[in-house]
Amino acid sequence: MRKLLLIGATLTFALASLDQLSLQEAIDLVKSKNHQVKIAKLQERIAAFNTKIAKSYGQGALDLTFNALRSNDAGNAFGFKLQAREATFRDFGFSDFLGGVGMALQFANGDFAAFSQMLADPNMQNRLLGTAPHDLNYPKARNHFQTKLTYMVPLYTGEKLTMYQRISKAMERMSHLDTKKILNEQIYQTKKTFYDIALVEEYIAKLQILKRNMERLEEIIKSFKEEGYAKDTDILEVRAKKLEVMSYLNQAKLNRKLAYQYLSFLVGDEVRSIQRPRQDPPFIDEPTEELVKRTIDLQKVDLARKITRMNVTLQRSGYKPTIGAFGEYGSADNVPLNDFFDKDFYTVGAQLKWNLFSGGRTDAQVQKAKIEHLKVGEQYALAKRGLALKIQQLKSAIKSKEYDIKAQEAQFELARRVYEMYVEKYKEGLEKISNVLIKHSEEIGVLLKLLQSKTERTQKIFELESLIDKEHG
């Protein structure tokens, strides 16, 4: 029972954590639960294992091989016996040879001189040597079990393996930068959505105030109508304006719902409410040149430039020889592992391989690698200038929106007071209701512009932040 209560309390706490979610909590959830970030981190782990694989090639390879064979092929059967150190003269066909010699001896009737003369006869020699040995040509089927250890190691590869390892390590670093870029993008989307929700809630709150203003104005007109100072059309105009405000309000609530759904998608769990940020995000105007150096994109292009430089060295290794060594130890018999050390064998050796002609392929690969390095060098220069321009544009846009916000806040306050003044004039019979409603529309229009400017400023700040590697500096 105690365990169930503990589990229930834990689940309740976990669910409650998504109510009144703070921005930092949302960012932490993105880091741990966002699917795109998870995929990027898994890809980064794959790149790390690729580096380990590249390093392993320089350590050589030790293989254990066990072969189980059976054959009556003459070459195989004789070879099996020879490898098991069991070959005899009979296996060479000496029984047929000795049979021919014995026949010659019988013809000589025991006369050794006659026997020697018979063997010296070229015809007899040809008959003996031309005899097909049955034991050698038609051996019985034989089992063959071979166990051996083989170790092969590269001694010199003309820097090929070294460059493979360095390039693989650089690609691992590139994957890490890709993860940072994806994480920055997801955090940017989270921050932007977070502030979008905060602004739309501010918009909803102000619309509700405007709706209440319409309701009060409607009550005033109704009381005026009872006294004969207002017309039915005045009430209809106010109700139409109130319906317009309610339409804005419903649209804003729908936008808030969609924003919450997107935020839930980003953090990997359902978000029901957030803690609204207390203030707009600050903008720290750092020198553009310093910001460019800290961008993830520039780091990626710079790393690509280094990789292509390493690739030039890699392709040049085709001009150099490769040297490898190997050693082999094993044993073979017609019974598995039988008399292993009595029938063991070893082989050691080294090999030098040097390509002397490839139809110009190596030279072409080197030249191609050099051109790729030059191309990435140009891309680096382009990226540096392009990022400087983009950062400068973002900084200018942020400053421009700050001026707009300051002006629009003053315009909104003025529009609010003008509307209130027109309401008072209407009460005194100095203004028509249509003019009052026009001022109300102007107030809504200024409010929309103000919130739009705040949204755009926030987006530009977070977009600038998403370009920067916070760990670099």
N, C-alpha and C positions, 0 to 999 in steps of 0.2 A: 504494500500500500504506500509505504514511504517512497519507494522508487517511482511509482506512478505519479505521486504528487510532485516529486522532483522533476520528472520528465514534463509534466503538465506546466510547471512553473517555468521551465526552460523554454518550452515552446511559446508560452505566453510572452515571455520576455523577448524572444526572437521576433515574434510578430509585432510586438509593441515598438520594436526598434525602428520599424518602417513608418510609424506615425511620428510626426514632427522630426522628420529626417533632416539632419544638418548637411550643409554642403560638404564638409570634410568626411562625414560618414558616407555620403554618396560617392565621393572620390575613392574611398577605401573599398567600397563594394565594387566599383568599376575595376579596380586593380585585381580583385580576387574572384569576381563572378562574371565579368563581361566575357561573352563567348569569343569575340574577335581578339581580345587580349589573351585569352587562354590559348587560342589557336596559334597566335604569334609566339607565345612562350614555348609551346610544344615544338614549333618550327626551330626556335632557338636551341632547344635541347637536341634536335636532330642534327643541327649544324655542329654542335659540340661533339657529338659522336662521330661525325664525318672527320673532324680533326683527329680524333683518337684512331680512326681507321687509317688515315694518311700516315700518322706516326708509326703505326704498327708495321708498315711495309719495310721500314728500315731495320726492324728487328729480325727479319727473316721468318722462315716458317719451318716448324718441326711436324712431320706427318708420320703417323703409324699406319702401315698398310698390311692387311692380312688377305691373302689370296687363297682361295680353295678351288683347285682345278682337277679335271680328269680328262685324259686324252690318250688316244692310240695313234695320233699323228707321229710319224717317225721322228721328225725334228723335235717335237715337243717332248715325247717320251724319253728320247736320248738326252735332251737338255735337262729334263727333270732329274734323271739319274745323276747326270754330271754335276748339277747344282747341289744335289744331296750328297755328293762325294761317294757315290755307290757304283759308278760306272766300272765295268769289267771288260776284259778282252772279248768275252762272249758277246757283249753288247755291240762291239765293233764288227761282228760277223766272223770271228776267228774260227768258229766251229766249222763253217763251210770251207774256210781256207785250209784248215788242218785236214779236213776230209780229202781234199784234192792232193795234199802232200802225202797223205797215207796211201792213196791209190798209186801215186808215183812210186812210193817205196815198195809196194806190193809187186808192181811191174818189174822192179829191179831185182826181185828175189833176194833181197837182203844184201845185194852187192852195193856197198857205199859209193864206190867209184862210178858204177853205172847210174846210181841215184843222183850223184852230183852232176854227172853229164846230162842226165835227163832234165834236171832243174835249170841247167845252163842253156837248155834249148829254148830259143825265143818263142817258139810255138807253145811250149809248155808254160812258159812264164805268162804269155798272153791269156792262156786258158785259166790259169790260177788267178791272175789279177782281174780277169773279166768276169769272174764268178760273182753273182749278185748275192750278198750276205742276207739270208732270210731273217736272222735275229735283229739285224740293223734296220731292214726295210719294213718288216712286219712285226713290230714289237707288240707285246701285250699292253692293254690299257693300264695306265698308271695314275694313281692319285698324287696330287702335288699340293702341299700346304706351305705357303711362304709367309713369313712374318719379318717385316723390316721397318726400321726407323730411318727417315730421310730428313736431313736439315739443309736448307738452302738459304743463303744470306747474301745480299748485295754488298760488295765492298766499296765500289766506286761507281757512281751513276752520272758523273759530270754535273752535279748539283741538281739533278732532276728531282730526286726524292726530297731534298732540302726545300726546293721551291714549292713542290706539292704541299709540303707541310705548312710552309709560311702562307701560301695562298689559302689553304683550308682554314688556317687560324684567322686570316683576314676576313674570309667569308663568314666565319663564326661571329666576328665583330660586326660585320655588316648585318647579320641577322639580329644581333642585339640592338643595333640602331633602328632596324625595321620595327622591332617590338616597341622601342621608345616612341617612334613616330605614330604607330597605331594607338598606343596608350595615350599619347598627347592628344590625338584626334578625338578619342572617346572621352577624355576628360574635358576637352573643349566643348564637345556636344553636351556633356553633362552640365557644365557650368552655364552654358548658354541656355539650356532648357530650364535649369534651376532659376536663373534670373528672368527668363520669359514667364515662368509661373508666377514669380514675385510681382512682375510688372502687370500681368493680366489680373492678378488679384487686386493690385492697386487700382487698376482700371475698373474692375467690378465694384470695388468699394466706392469709387467716385461716381460711377453710374447709378449706384443705389442712392447716393445722396441726391443726384440730379433727378432720379425718379421720385424721391420724396418731395423734392422741390416742386415737381409737376403736380403731385397729389395735393400739396398745400395750395398751389395756384388754382387747381381745380376747385378746391373747397371755397377759396376766395371768390371765384367767378360764380359759383353756385349761390353764395350768399348775396353777391351783387345782383344776380338775376332775380332773386326773390324781392329785392328792393327796386328792381327795374332799371338797374344801371348796366346790365350785361345782356347779351343776346345768346340765343341757343348756339349760334355758330361759334361764339367764343369758347363754349364748353367743348364743342366738337373739335375745334382746332387744338385745344389743350390735350384732349383725349388722344387725338392722332399723334401729337408730339410725344405723349407718354408711351404710346404703343411703339413709336420709333425707338425711344430709349430702352424699352423692354426688349425690342429686337436686338439692339446692340448688346444688351445685358445677356440675353440667351446665347448670342454668338460668342461672347467673351467666355461664358461658362463652358460652351462646347470646346473652344480653343484650349481652355484650362484642362479639360478632361483629356483631350488629345495629347497635351504636353505631359500630363501625368503618365499616360500610357507609354509615351516615348521614353520618359525618365525611367519607368519600370523596366523597359526593354534594355536600357543602357546599364542599369545596376544589377540586372539579373533577378529581380524580385519585385513584387507589387509594392508600390509606394502610394500611401493614402493621403499623406499630408507632409509638408516640409516646414522647416523653420525659415521664415523669410529673412534674407540677409538684411542686416541693420543699415547698410549703406551701399551705395554703388561701388563697384570694384575700382580700386585705385589704379592710376596710370603713372608708372615711373618712367620718365623720358630719359632713357640711356642713349649714349652715342650709337648711331646706326652701325658704324664699323665694328664696334664691340658686339653688338647683337648679331651681326652677320656671321662673325666667327663662331658664335655659340649655336647657330642653327643646326638642326639635325641633317637637313638636306645638304648643306655644304660639307659636313663631316662625311656623309655618304659618298659624295662625288670625290672628295679628297682621298678616301679609302679606295675607291675604284681606280683612281689614278695610281696609287701605290701597287694595287693588284696587277694592273697592266704593265707596270715597270717590272714586277717580279715575273710576269709572263714572258717578257723579252728574254730574261735570263734563262727561263725554263726552255724556251724554244732553241736557244743557243746550245743547250746541252746535247742537241742532236749532232753537233759537230764533234763531240767528245766520245771516247770509248766507254763501255760499261764493263765492269769486272765483278764477277760473282764467284762464290765458293759453295761447294756442297760436300756433304758427307753422308754415307749410307751404311747402315749396319743391320744385319738380319741373319736368318737361318731358314733352311727349307728341308722338307722331308716328305715321305708319303704318309706320315702320321703327324698330326698337328703337334708342334712344339717338342717333337721327339729328338732326344740327344741335341738339344739346342746349341750348346756351346761347342760340341764336337763338330757340328756341321755349320757353324756360323761363318759369316763372310763380311767384309767391309770394302767400301770404295770411297776414296776421297779425291777431290779434284777442284780445279778452278777453270774459269772460262773468261776470256777476253773477247768482247764483240765490238767491232768498230765499223760503222757504216761508211763505206768509201764512195758510194754513188747511190743517189736516190732520185735522179732526174731533176734535181733542183728543188725538191720538195722542202728540205730543211731550210734553205735560203729563203724560199717564199714564205715559210711559216715565221721566220725571224722578221722579215720585212713587214709582214702583216701585223705581227705583234707590236712592232715599232709604230706603225700607223695608228693602231688602236690606242696606243699610249698617247700619241699626239692628239688624237680625237678627244680622248677623255680630258686631256690638259685644256683643250679649248672649251669643253663642257664645264670644267671647273671655273674658268674665267667667266663664262657666260652665267653660271649659277651664282657666282659671287656678285656680279653686277645686277642680275635679276632679283636676287634676294634683297640687295640693298635698296633697289627701287621699290619692291613690294613692301618692305618694312617702312620706308619713308612714306609711302602712300598710306599705310595703316596709321602711322603716327599723325600724319596730316589730317586724316579722316577723324581720328579720335579728338584732336584739338578742335576741328571744325564743329563736331557734334557737341563738344563742351560749350562752345560759344552759342550754338543753337539752343541747347538746353537752358542756359542762363537767360537767354532772351525769351524763350517760350514759357518758362516759369513765370516771368514777369507778365507776359501776355495773358497767361491763364489766370493769374490773380486779377489782372485788369478786367478780363472778360467776365470773371465771376462777380466782381463788384458792379460792372455795367449792367449785368443781368439783374442783380438785386435792385439796382437803382431803377431800372425799367419796370420791375414789379411794383415798386413803391409809386412810380408815376402812374402805372395802370390803376393802382388803388385810388389815386387822386383824380383819375379820369383824364390824365394828361397824355397817355399813350394808348394805342390800340393793342389788342392782345397779339395781333400778328407781329408787331414790332418786338414785343416781349419774347415771342417764340423764336424770332430771328436771332436775337441776342443769345437765347438759350442754345440754338444750333451753333452759333459762333463759339460759345464756350466749349461745346462738345468737340468741335473741329480743332480748337487749340489744344484740348486735352489729348486728342488722338495724335497730333503732331508731336507733342511733348513726350508721350510714351513711346512713340516710334523713334524719336531721336535718342531716348535713353536706351532703347533696345539695340539700336544700331551702334551706339557707343560701346555698350557692353560686349556685343558680338566682335567688334574690331579689337577690343582689348584682349579678349580670350583667343581670338584668331592669332594675334601677335604672340601671345604666350605659347600657343601650340607649336609655333615654329622653333622655339628655343629648347635646347637641351639643358635642363636645370642642373644636371650633374657636371656640365662642362663650364669651365670659367677660369 
